[in-house]
Amino acid sequence: MARGFDCATKLNITTASALKKAGFAYTARYLGNSWKTFDAAEAKAIRKAGLKLVSIFQKSADRSAYFTEEQGRQDGRDAVKAAQNVGQPAGTAIYFAVDFDAGKRAIPNILAYFNGVRKTFHTYKLGIYGSYTVMLAVKGLADYYWQTYAWSYGKVADFIHMHQYENNIKVAGVLIDRNDIRKSPGDWGWTIQESEVATFEVKAETGAYMTAADAKQGKNKKGIVKKGSYFLFNQSAGMVNVTKQKGVPGSWINPEASEGAKYHIVIKGDSLTKIAQKYGTSLKTLQKLNPQIKNIHLIYPNQKIQIK
């Protein structure tokens, strides 16, 4: 289970990197224009640090009277505008908060509000944050669910995507709330083409190919790739596409031929245990070959794992 945090503190490359090193994979930050919101520059720093970004939109949401259909319509419009202003990709989630102990009497207001959000909300997916009671009440209304332990009295819904289980903890000098990421939460979905940190080190001159299939079979070589550091543009069938110009396709190479060792490029859903099983090796061997992996439960897509 991946670890995440949410915070009201503006992050920069130093603090975001420190939290990444502390073992967090996701951060949830606020959209809008206030002391606690992020801008495009912060999103870039979060991406560069290797954290996945989840968006929150919250103006007030701390009392039943706030929740009306008209308020939902307005918040839906404002959230879309704020997300577009910071370059949030279409199809990702924005979480709206129910930030109080909502009893049964408040539920009709809350449902009216989210029906209002739906009527003006476009381009993005709807996420809802709240207590166990709120999660049950809005089940089926949203695309993503984020439950807080607050006001939940020890109960946890079984369909949620994120679970906030601890508040106001200082890590790396930043006051955060801790979260378990149980399912993909609708984050911004950084890709290898967008990454500013994914690189590949070619340790020995090797053949350059037009396709991954040619690189794997060692046929139709079109040139050479010299020893050096390259941006990692793409991967397929165990082959990698390396380039000197970030975001522009380069040449396909066989990583085994270029390094004299065998590597696996991590894809979504991989775990160190699965990788060990796939290559008929052990966790102990993988740990020895990859001393940079401090936590065997924390690997990430596009990471290069030495197999032998």
C-alpha positions in Angstrom: 0.0 0.0 0.0 1.5 3.3 -1.1 1.9 6.2 1.4 0.6 9.7 0.9 0.2 13.0 2.7 -1.9 16.1 2.4 -0.9 19.5 3.7 -1.7 23.2 3.6 2.0 24.2 3.3 3.3 25.3 0.0 6.0 22.9 -1.2 9.2 23.5 -3.1 11.8 21.1 -4.6 13.7 20.9 -1.3 10.7 20.0 0.9 9.0 17.9 -1.8 12.2 15.9 -2.3 12.6 15.5 1.5 9.1 14.1 1.8 9.7 11.7 -1.1 12.9 10.5 0.6 10.8 10.0 3.8 8.8 7.3 1.9 5.8 9.2 0.5 4.6 8.5 -3.0 1.6 10.9 -3.2 0.8 14.4 -2.0 -2.7 16.1 -2.0 -2.6 19.9 -2.3 -5.2 22.6 -2.6 -6.4 24.3 -5.8 -7.4 28.0 -5.8 -5.9 31.3 -4.8 -5.1 31.4 -1.1 -2.3 31.0 1.4 -2.6 27.2 1.2 -3.0 26.6 -2.5 -0.4 25.5 -5.1 0.5 27.0 -8.5 2.0 25.7 -11.7 5.6 26.2 -10.3 4.8 24.1 -7.2 3.3 21.4 -9.4 6.5 21.3 -11.4 8.6 21.0 -8.2 6.3 18.2 -7.0 6.7 16.3 -10.3 10.5 16.9 -10.3 10.8 15.5 -6.8 9.0 12.3 -7.9 5.8 12.7 -6.0 2.3 12.1 -7.5 -0.1 15.0 -7.2 -3.7 14.9 -6.1 -5.9 18.0 -6.2 -8.3 19.2 -3.5 -10.8 22.1 -3.8 -12.2 23.5 -0.6 -13.6 27.0 0.2 -15.3 26.3 3.5 -17.3 23.1 3.8 -17.2 23.0 7.6 -20.9 23.2 8.3 -24.2 21.8 7.0 -25.5 25.2 5.9 -22.7 25.6 3.4 -24.0 22.6 1.3 -26.6 23.7 -1.2 -27.1 22.9 -4.8 -26.3 26.4 -5.9 -23.0 26.4 -3.9 -22.2 23.1 -5.5 -22.7 24.6 -9.0 -20.4 27.6 -8.1 -17.7 25.4 -6.6 -17.8 23.1 -9.6 -17.2 26.0 -11.9 -14.5 27.5 -9.7 -12.7 24.2 -9.3 -12.5 23.6 -13.1 -11.1 27.1 -13.6 -8.5 26.7 -10.9 -7.4 23.3 -12.2 -7.0 24.6 -15.7 -5.0 27.6 -14.4 -2.4 25.3 -13.0 -2.4 22.9 -16.0 -4.1 19.9 -14.4 -4.6 17.1 -17.0 -8.1 16.4 -18.1 -9.6 13.2 -16.7 -7.9 13.4 -13.3 -9.6 13.9 -10.0 -10.6 16.9 -7.9 -11.6 16.2 -4.3 -14.3 18.3 -2.7 -14.4 18.2 1.1 -17.1 17.6 3.7 -15.0 18.8 6.6 -17.2 18.4 9.7 -19.0 15.7 11.6 -21.9 15.2 9.3 -24.9 13.4 10.9 -28.0 12.1 9.1 -29.7 15.5 9.1 -26.9 17.0 7.1 -26.9 14.3 4.4 -29.7 15.8 2.2 -27.8 19.1 2.0 -24.6 17.3 1.1 -26.3 15.3 -1.6 -27.8 18.5 -3.0 -24.4 20.1 -3.1 -22.7 17.3 -5.0 -25.6 17.1 -7.5 -24.9 20.8 -8.0 -21.2 20.2 -8.5 -22.0 17.5 -11.1 -24.2 19.9 -13.1 -21.3 22.4 -13.8 -18.3 20.0 -13.4 -16.7 18.9 -16.6 -13.3 17.7 -17.9 -12.3 16.3 -14.5 -13.4 13.4 -12.2 -15.2 14.0 -9.0 -13.6 13.0 -5.7 -15.3 13.4 -2.3 -13.5 13.7 1.1 -15.3 13.0 4.4 -16.2 10.7 7.2 -17.4 7.1 7.1 -21.0 8.3 7.3 -20.4 10.7 4.3 -18.7 7.9 2.3 -21.7 5.6 2.7 -24.1 8.5 1.8 -22.3 9.5 -1.4 -21.3 6.0 -2.6 -22.1 5.9 -6.3 -22.2 9.7 -6.7 -18.4 10.2 -7.1 -15.6 8.7 -9.1 -13.1 8.7 -6.2 -13.5 8.5 -2.4 -11.2 9.8 0.4 -12.2 8.9 3.9 -10.8 10.6 7.0 -10.6 8.8 10.3 -12.0 11.9 12.0 -15.7 11.5 12.9 -15.5 7.9 11.6 -15.4 6.2 15.0 -13.0 3.5 13.9 -15.0 2.4 10.8 -13.4 2.3 7.4 -15.4 1.9 4.1 -14.2 -0.9 1.9 -14.5 1.0 -1.4 -12.4 4.1 -0.8 -9.3 5.2 -2.7 -7.5 7.0 0.1 -7.7 6.8 3.9 -6.5 9.7 6.0 -5.4 8.1 9.3 -3.4 10.7 11.2 -3.4 14.5 11.4 -0.9 17.3 12.2 2.4 15.3 12.1 5.6 17.1 11.2 7.8 15.3 8.7 10.9 16.9 7.1 9.9 20.2 8.7 6.4 20.2 7.1 3.1 19.7 9.0 1.2 17.0 7.2 -1.7 14.5 7.5 -0.8 10.9 6.7 -2.8 8.8 4.2 -2.9 5.3 2.9 -3.4 5.0 -0.8 -5.6 2.0 -1.3 -6.4 2.4 -5.0 -5.2 4.7 -7.7 -6.7 8.1 -6.5 -7.0 10.0 -9.8 -3.6 11.8 -9.5 -2.2 13.9 -12.2 -0.6 10.8 -13.8 2.9 11.9 -14.6 4.2 10.0 -17.6 7.8 9.3 -18.7 7.5 12.0 -21.4 6.7 14.6 -18.8 9.3 13.5 -16.3 12.2 15.8 -15.6 14.2 13.2 -13.7 14.0 9.9 -15.6 17.4 9.2 -17.1 19.3 6.1 -18.4 23.0 5.6 -18.1 24.6 3.9 -21.1 27.8 2.4 -19.7 29.1 0.9 -22.9 28.6 1.7 -26.6 25.8 -0.3 -28.1 23.6 -0.6 -31.2 20.8 1.8 -32.0 17.6 0.6 -33.5 14.4 2.0 -35.0 12.0 -0.2 -33.0 11.9 -2.1 -29.7 11.5 -5.3 -31.6 14.6 -4.8 -33.6 16.6 -3.9 -30.5 15.4 -7.1 -28.8 16.3 -9.2 -31.8 19.5 -7.3 -32.5 18.6 -6.8 -36.2 18.4 -3.8 -38.6 20.9 -1.7 -36.6 20.8 1.9 -37.7 23.8 3.2 -35.8 25.3 3.4 -32.4 24.5 4.9 -29.0 27.7 6.1 -27.3 28.5 5.8 -23.6 26.8 8.6 -21.5 23.7 9.8 -19.7 20.4 10.0 -21.7 16.8 10.9 -21.0 14.6 7.8 -20.9 11.8 8.5 -23.4 9.9 5.2 -23.6 10.1 1.4 -22.8 8.7 -1.7 -24.4 9.3 -5.4 -24.2 12.3 -4.8 -21.9 13.9 -2.4 -24.4 14.4 1.3 -23.8 14.3 4.4 -26.0 17.0 6.9 -25.0 17.4 10.4 -26.2 19.6 13.5 -25.7 16.6 15.8 -26.2 14.0 15.5 -23.4 10.5 14.7 -24.8 11.8 13.8 -28.3 12.0 10.1 -29.4 15.6 8.8 -29.8 17.0 5.3 -30.4 15.9 2.0 -29.1 18.6 0.0 -27.3 18.9 -3.3 -25.4 19.8 -2.3 -21.8 21.5 -5.7 -21.3 23.8 -5.0 -24.2 24.6 -1.5 -23.1 25.4 -2.3 -19.5 26.6 -5.9 -19.3 24.1 -6.5 -16.6 20.4 -7.4 -16.6 17.8 -4.8 -15.7 14.1 -4.6 -15.3 12.2 -1.3 -15.8 9.4 -1.0 -13.3 5.9 -0.7 -14.6 2.6 0.1 -12.8 1.6 -2.8 -10.6 5.1 -4.2 -10.1 6.5 -5.1 -6.7 10.0 -6.3 -5.8 8.5 -9.7 -4.9 6.9 -10.0 -8.3 10.1 -9.0 -10.1 12.1 -11.6 -8.1 9.6 -14.3 -9.0 9.6 -13.3 -12.7 13.4 -13.6 -13.0 13.8 -16.6 -10.7 15.8 -14.8 -8.1 15.3 -13.8 -4.5 14.5 -10.5 -2.6 17.8 -10.8 -0.9 19.7 -10.9 -4.2 17.7 -7.9 -5.5 18.5 -5.9 -2.4 22.2 -6.7 -2.7 22.3 -5.7 -6.3 20.2 -2.5 -5.7 21.5 -0.9 -2.5 19.6 2.3 -3.4 16.3 0.6 -2.5 16.0 1.2 1.2 12.4 0.1 1.4 11.5 -3.1 -0.5 7.8 -2.0 -0.5 8.6 1.3 -2.3 9.5 1.1 -6.0 8.0 3.3 -8.7 7.3 3.2 -12.5 10.3 3.8 -14.7 12.7 2.8 -11.9 15.6 0.6 -13.2 16.1 -2.5 -11.1 19.3 -4.6 -11.6 18.4 -8.3 -11.9 21.9 -9.8 -12.2 
